[in-house]
Amino acid sequence: MNVAYQSETDALSVNGARLWDSLMEMAKIGATPKGGVCRLALTDLDKQGRDLFVRWAKEAGCTITVDRMGNVFARRAGIDDSLPPVVTGSHADSQPTGGRFDGIYGVLGGLEVIRSLNDRGIRTRRAIETVIWTNEEGSRFAPAMVASGVFAGVFTEEYGLSRADVDGKTVGEELKRIGYAGDIPCGGRPIHAAFELHIEQGPILEAEGKTIGVVHAAQGQRWYEVVLTGQESHAGPTPMPRRRDALLGTARVIQTVNEIGLKYAPYACATVGMVQVHPNSRNVIPGRVFFTIDFRHPEDAVLAQMDADLRAAVAQIAESGKLELTKLEQIFYYKPVAFDADCVASVRAAAQRFGYSHREIVSGAGHDACYLAQVAPTSMVFVPCVGGISHNEIEDATPEWIEAGANVLLHAMLERAQS
């Protein structure tokens, strides 16, 4: 790289105002009363958001391709377009009461990288692509991240297209309905490097006054479904010592789950997020309880120990409460991710280039980048969100954070695109 070119790229930064305006324009699609968005995957609102992105990308000179899972690729050609590209992107779908930045920030941040390179007439050796990954949230079609999972070979196309919502409508049917059923295979093509820009969705960066999170790993996950069965009985005549209270046993398990999370701090997370009590009557001792457990940790060995601790504790609680452990099933396992060291170094160097305060961080949530890491060198860039709040209409970030993250993404991608 010659000196003049090096000097030009050193001074390169994104247009933060343009990126912010694009985010606010996109947020009008599916806007909610509290300032958030509702753009469930493959709804008419999701189509509107995709259409707007495609229009902007074409105006920036990109070519558009759509694969069979509806993933949208906006490509800025490279000097040697035969080389594997450098890819970024995230998702455009939201939670039912989602925020303005979750996912879409990574999509439009990638578009801003392309726009900024265009502004300065800078050509890259490799092509740059910005992607919308279909159905990352999993709020309409389960599981989450299904399309990036198909791309990475974790799921088959047939499995991904057959996922159905509560009304029985499938991913494949809805892709056709909104006009985003592509005709090229999902996956099976090389990627030189991949990055995903995202709000942290947690409180660490803001609490520590850091602008950039250099994401080096993502937590693994184990999800469980549990059923404890006791004996329904009248709340008045049944003496306390003779009760077989399934809800009491569940409460003890919930306490144990919390203790397991604390035992393996600081990275462990342990949550009971859903409880269904039967018969759910105020004067009947509960006879059956269904509940879920979510364990997370970035080390697989620790996740395995958390699993062992849980199974031993639940068995003891059931026995002491004279309850039947009808079900304790792990329904989902998501392996911890260690992101590519060179991509992580590119993110760190870009943060240092701008003098942004930064720290190494582990992603507590699943992201499309986690699946992509199975088929390409990958890393992530985090910026703070106000109060650590996400999956919420009041999710917020400052324009300064938004611009800083995009600047880091720009230089991390530029470094890899010239290699």
C-alpha positions in Angstrom: 0.0 0.0 0.0 1.5 3.3 -1.0 2.0 6.2 1.4 -0.7 8.5 -0.2 -3.2 5.7 -0.1 -2.3 4.9 3.5 -2.7 8.5 4.5 -6.1 8.7 2.8 -7.5 5.6 4.6 -6.1 6.7 7.9 -8.3 9.8 7.8 -11.3 7.9 6.6 -14.4 8.0 8.8 -18.1 7.4 8.3 -20.8 10.1 7.9 -22.4 9.7 11.4 -25.3 12.1 10.6 -26.2 10.1 7.5 -26.1 6.8 9.4 -28.3 8.2 12.2 -30.8 9.6 9.7 -31.0 6.2 7.9 -31.7 4.5 11.2 -34.4 7.0 12.1 -36.0 6.6 8.6 -36.0 2.8 8.9 -37.5 3.1 12.5 -40.6 4.7 10.9 -41.4 1.3 9.5 -43.3 -0.6 12.2 -43.0 2.3 14.7 -44.6 1.7 18.1 -46.1 4.3 20.4 -43.2 4.1 22.9 -40.6 4.8 20.3 -39.7 1.2 19.3 -40.4 -1.0 16.3 -42.4 -4.1 15.5 -41.2 -5.7 12.3 -41.7 -9.4 12.8 -39.9 -11.6 10.3 -41.4 -11.9 6.8 -44.4 -9.7 7.6 -45.4 -6.8 5.3 -43.5 -4.5 7.6 -40.4 -6.6 7.2 -40.8 -6.5 3.5 -41.0 -2.6 3.6 -37.8 -2.5 5.6 -36.0 -4.9 3.2 -37.3 -2.9 0.2 -35.9 0.3 1.7 -32.5 -1.2 2.3 -32.4 -2.7 -1.2 -33.2 0.7 -2.7 -30.5 2.5 -0.7 -28.0 -0.3 -1.5 -28.7 0.0 -5.2 -28.3 3.8 -5.0 -24.9 3.1 -3.5 -24.0 1.1 -6.6 -24.4 -2.4 -5.0 -25.7 -5.5 -6.8 -28.4 -7.4 -4.9 -28.7 -11.2 -4.6 -31.2 -13.1 -2.5 -30.7 -16.7 -1.5 -33.4 -19.4 -0.9 -33.6 -18.5 2.8 -34.3 -14.8 1.9 -30.9 -13.6 3.0 -30.2 -10.3 1.1 -26.7 -9.6 0.0 -25.7 -6.1 -1.2 -22.3 -6.3 -2.9 -19.8 -3.6 -3.6 -17.4 -5.0 -6.2 -13.7 -5.3 -5.5 -10.7 -4.8 -7.7 -10.3 -8.5 -7.9 -13.9 -9.7 -7.8 -12.9 -13.3 -7.9 -11.6 -13.2 -4.4 -13.8 -14.2 -1.4 -15.5 -11.0 0.0 -15.4 -9.4 3.3 -18.9 -9.5 4.8 -20.9 -7.6 7.4 -24.5 -7.3 8.3 -27.1 -8.4 10.8 -30.9 -8.7 10.8 -33.9 -6.4 10.0 -36.6 -8.3 11.9 -37.5 -7.3 15.5 -39.2 -8.5 18.6 -42.9 -7.6 19.0 -41.9 -4.7 21.2 -38.4 -4.2 19.9 -36.0 -1.3 19.7 -34.7 0.9 16.9 -31.1 -0.4 16.9 -31.2 -4.2 17.6 -30.0 -5.8 14.4 -30.8 -3.1 11.9 -27.8 -1.0 13.2 -25.5 -3.7 11.9 -27.2 -3.7 8.5 -27.2 0.0 8.0 -23.8 0.3 9.6 -22.5 -1.9 6.8 -24.3 0.2 4.2 -22.7 3.3 5.7 -19.2 1.6 5.2 -20.0 1.2 1.6 -21.3 4.8 1.3 -18.3 6.2 3.0 -15.9 4.3 0.7 -17.9 5.6 -2.3 -17.6 9.2 -0.9 -13.8 9.0 -1.1 -13.6 6.9 -4.2 -11.7 4.2 -2.4 -11.6 0.8 -4.1 -10.9 -2.3 -2.1 -9.0 -5.4 -3.3 -11.9 -7.6 -2.2 -15.6 -7.1 -2.6 -17.5 -5.9 0.4 -21.0 -7.3 1.2 -23.6 -6.2 3.6 -26.3 -8.8 4.5 -29.8 -8.9 6.0 -30.0 -12.3 7.7 -33.6 -13.7 7.8 -35.4 -14.4 11.1 -32.6 -13.8 13.6 -35.0 -13.0 16.4 -37.0 -16.2 16.3 -40.0 -14.3 17.7 -42.2 -15.4 14.8 -40.5 -18.5 13.5 -38.4 -20.7 15.9 -35.5 -21.3 16.2 -33.7 -18.0 16.2 -30.9 -17.3 13.7 -32.3 -20.0 11.4 -31.2 -18.5 8.1 -27.6 -17.8 9.1 -27.7 -21.4 10.6 -28.7 -22.7 7.2 -25.9 -20.7 5.6 -23.4 -22.2 8.0 -24.7 -25.8 7.4 -26.1 -26.1 10.9 -29.7 -26.6 9.4 -30.8 -27.8 6.0 -32.7 -25.5 3.7 -35.6 -27.8 3.9 -35.7 -27.5 7.7 -35.3 -23.7 7.6 -38.1 -23.2 5.0 -40.5 -25.5 6.8 -40.4 -23.5 10.1 -44.0 -22.4 10.9 -45.5 -19.6 13.0 -48.4 -20.0 15.4 -50.8 -19.8 12.4 -49.1 -22.5 10.5 -47.5 -20.2 7.9 -44.1 -21.4 6.9 -40.9 -19.4 6.2 -40.9 -20.7 2.7 -44.5 -19.6 2.1 -44.0 -16.2 3.6 -40.8 -15.6 1.6 -42.7 -16.2 -1.6 -45.6 -14.0 -0.5 -43.4 -11.0 0.2 -41.2 -11.5 -2.8 -37.9 -12.5 -1.1 -37.7 -16.2 -2.0 -34.4 -16.2 -3.8 -33.1 -18.8 -6.3 -29.5 -19.3 -5.2 -28.4 -21.8 -2.6 -28.1 -20.6 1.0 -24.4 -21.0 1.9 -21.6 -23.0 0.3 -19.5 -20.0 -0.8 -16.2 -18.7 0.7 -16.0 -15.6 2.9 -12.6 -14.0 3.6 -13.7 -12.4 6.9 -17.0 -11.4 8.5 -18.0 -8.8 11.1 -21.2 -7.9 12.8 -21.9 -4.5 14.4 -24.4 -4.5 17.2 -25.5 -2.8 20.4 -24.3 -4.6 23.4 -27.8 -5.4 24.8 -26.3 -5.4 28.3 -25.0 -2.8 30.8 -21.3 -3.4 30.9 -19.9 -0.9 28.4 -22.1 2.0 29.6 -21.4 1.2 33.2 -17.6 1.2 32.6 -17.6 4.2 30.3 -16.3 2.3 27.3 -17.3 3.2 23.8 -16.4 0.0 22.0 -16.7 -3.7 22.9 -14.1 -5.9 21.2 -16.1 -9.1 21.1 -13.8 -12.2 21.4 -16.3 -14.8 22.3 -20.0 -15.6 22.7 -21.6 -17.6 25.4 -22.8 -21.2 24.8 -26.4 -22.0 25.8 -28.3 -24.9 27.2 -32.1 -24.7 27.3 -34.3 -27.0 29.3 -37.9 -27.9 29.8 -38.9 -29.2 33.2 -42.2 -30.7 34.5 -42.7 -31.4 38.2 -45.8 -33.3 39.2 -47.3 -33.4 42.7 -50.9 -33.8 43.8 -53.7 -31.3 43.4 -55.6 -30.8 46.6 -57.9 -28.4 48.4 -55.9 -25.5 49.9 -58.0 -25.5 53.1 -58.4 -29.0 54.4 -55.0 -30.4 53.3 -52.4 -30.2 56.2 -49.0 -28.6 55.3 -47.0 -31.8 56.1 -49.1 -33.9 53.7 -48.9 -31.7 50.7 -47.2 -32.6 47.4 -47.0 -29.0 46.1 -45.4 -28.9 42.6 -45.2 -25.1 42.7 -43.2 -25.2 46.0 -40.8 -27.6 44.4 -40.5 -25.4 41.4 -39.7 -22.4 43.6 -36.9 -24.4 45.1 -35.6 -25.2 41.7 -35.7 -21.6 40.7 -33.7 -20.6 43.7 -31.2 -23.4 42.8 -30.9 -22.2 39.2 -30.0 -18.7 40.5 -27.4 -20.2 42.9 -25.8 -22.1 40.0 -25.5 -18.9 38.0 -23.8 -17.1 40.9 -21.6 -20.1 41.6 -20.0 -19.8 38.1 -19.8 -16.0 38.0 -18.8 -13.7 36.4 -19.7 -15.1 33.0 -22.5 -17.6 33.9 -26.1 -16.6 33.4 -29.0 -18.8 34.7 -32.6 -17.9 34.2 -36.1 -19.4 34.6 -38.1 -17.4 32.1 -41.4 -19.3 31.8 -43.7 -21.0 34.4 -47.0 -22.6 33.7 -49.0 -23.7 36.8 -51.8 -26.3 36.7 -54.6 -25.9 37.6 -53.7 -22.3 38.3 -56.6 -21.8 40.8 -56.3 -19.7 44.0 -57.6 -22.4 46.3 -56.0 -25.5 44.8 -52.6 -26.7 45.7 -50.7 -26.9 42.3 -50.4 -30.4 41.0 -48.2 -29.8 38.0 -45.8 -27.1 36.9 -44.0 -26.7 33.5 -41.1 -24.3 33.4 -38.0 -23.5 31.4 -34.3 -23.0 32.3 -31.7 -21.1 30.3 -28.0 -21.6 31.1 -25.2 -19.6 29.4 -21.4 -19.6 29.7 -18.5 -19.0 27.3 -16.8 -22.3 28.3 -18.3 -25.6 27.4 -16.8 -27.4 30.4 -18.5 -25.0 32.7 -21.8 -25.4 30.9 -21.5 -29.1 31.4 -20.8 -28.7 35.1 -23.8 -26.4 35.4 -25.9 -29.1 33.8 -24.6 -31.7 36.3 -25.4 -29.4 39.2 -28.9 -28.8 37.9 -29.8 -32.5 37.4 -28.5 -33.5 40.9 -30.3 -30.6 42.6 -33.7 -31.2 40.8 -33.6 -34.9 41.6 -33.0 -34.1 45.3 -35.8 -31.4 45.4 -38.3 -33.8 43.7 -37.5 -36.6 46.2 -37.7 -34.3 49.3 -41.0 -32.8 48.1 -42.5 -36.2 47.2 -42.8 -35.0 43.6 -42.4 -36.8 40.3 -39.8 -35.4 38.0 -41.9 -36.0 34.9 -39.6 -34.2 32.5 -36.1 -32.7 32.6 -35.1 -32.4 28.9 -32.4 -30.3 27.3 -34.1 -29.0 24.2 -31.4 -26.7 22.8 -27.7 -26.7 22.9 -25.6 -23.9 21.4 -21.9 -24.3 21.6 -19.7 -21.5 22.9 -18.0 -19.4 20.2 -14.4 -18.2 20.1 -14.1 -15.6 17.4 -11.2 -15.4 15.0 -8.1 -13.9 16.6 -7.1 -11.9 13.5 -10.6 -10.4 13.1 -10.7 -9.6 16.8 -7.3 -7.9 16.4 -8.7 -5.9 13.4 -11.5 -4.6 15.6 -9.1 -3.7 18.4 -6.7 -1.9 16.1 -9.6 0.1 14.6 -10.7 1.2 18.1 -7.2 2.2 19.0 -6.8 4.1 15.7 -9.7 6.5 16.7 -8.6 6.6 20.4 -12.0 5.1 21.5 -12.1 3.7 25.0 -12.6 -0.1 24.6 -12.5 -3.4 26.4 -12.6 -7.1 25.5 -16.1 -8.5 26.0 -18.1 -11.7 25.7 -21.5 -11.7 23.9 -24.2 -12.9 26.2 -26.7 -13.2 23.4 -26.8 -15.3 20.3 -26.1 -13.5 17.0 -25.9 -14.4 13.3 -22.1 -14.0 13.6 -22.0 -17.0 16.0 -23.1 -19.3 13.2 -21.1 -17.5 10.6 -18.0 -18.2 12.7 -18.4 -21.9 11.8 -17.6 -21.2 8.1 -15.6 -17.9 8.1 -13.2 -15.9 10.2 -15.5 -13.7 12.2 -15.8 -11.1 15.0 -18.2 -8.6 16.4 -18.2 -4.9 17.4 -20.3 -3.8 20.3 -21.4 -0.3 21.3 -23.3 0.6 24.5 -27.0 0.9 24.8 -28.6 3.2 27.4 -29.2 1.3 30.6 -28.2 -2.0 28.9 -31.8 -2.2 27.8 -32.7 -4.1 24.6 -35.7 -6.2 23.3 -37.7 -3.2 24.6 -39.3 -0.2 22.9 -37.3 2.2 25.0 -34.0 0.7 23.7 -31.7 3.6 23.0 -28.2 4.6 22.0 -26.4 8.0 21.4 -25.4 9.2 17.9 -21.8 9.3 19.2 -21.8 5.6 20.0 -23.5 4.8 16.8 -20.9 6.7 14.7 -18.0 5.3 16.7 -19.1 1.7 16.1 -19.4 2.3 12.4 -16.0 3.9 12.3 -14.5 0.8 13.9 -16.4 -1.5 11.5 -15.2 0.6 8.5 -11.5 0.2 9.4 -11.7 -3.4 10.5 -13.3 -4.3 7.1 -11.0 -2.1 5.1 -7.9 -3.8 6.7 -9.3 -7.3 5.8 -10.6 -6.2 2.3 -7.1 -5.1 1.3 -5.4 -8.4 2.4 
